[in-house]
Amino acid sequence: MFTATHTLDHATEAIDTLSPEHRQAIHLAYYAGFSNAQVADLLGVTPAVADSRLTEGLTHLREALRVAA
């Protein structure tokens, strides 16, 4: 059985496995609530690069969570 703390620990560990670029893009988009265009602007990259970082980061995050579970 998973507790809220156990699940949070897994999520924190999974986020820690991401590259700094992926982690930063995900933080800006999902924790800070910025749009993809705003994320691109804040990171100084093109919208395509920001989209790629978000997509790849989420893919890696899902895999890390699957392994941690």
N, C-alpha and C positions, 0 to 999 in steps of 0.2 A: 504494500500500500504506500502511496506517495502522500507526503504531507506538503503543505504550502511551502515550508522551509526547504524541504528536500527538493521540490521542483524549482524553487528560486535558486538554490545552490547549483543545480544543473544548468539553469539558464545563464547564470553568471559565468560558470566555467565554459559554457559554449560560446558566449560572447568574447571571452578572453582568448579563444582560439582564432578569432578573426584577425586579419591584417589590420594595421592602423587605418588604412584607407577605407576598408570595408566598414570597420567599426565606426569611424567618424561619419561616413555617409548615412549609415543606419541610425546613428544617434540623432543626427540633424533631421532626418525624415520622420522617424517614428517616435522619438522621445521629445524633440523640440517642435515637431509639427510643421516643418518647412516643406514646401512643395519641391518637386524634383528640379524645377527651374531655379528656385531659391538655393537649393543644395548646391547645384552647379555653380551658381554665382558666388556663394560663400566659400566654396573650395577652389575657385579659380580654374574650373575645368569646363569643358563643353557639356551641354545637357546629355549628349550621348555617353560621355564618360561617366557622368553622375548616374545615369540609368544603369550602366554596366556595373558600376560598383555596388549599387543597391541590389541588382539582380544576383550578381555573383555572391555578394555578402549574405543575402537571404538563403541562397542555395547552400552555402557552407554552414550557415547557422542551423538550418534544418538538419543537415547531416550530423553536425556535432550534437544536436539534441537527440537525434535518433540513437547515436552511439552511447550517449550518457544515460539514456533511459534503461 
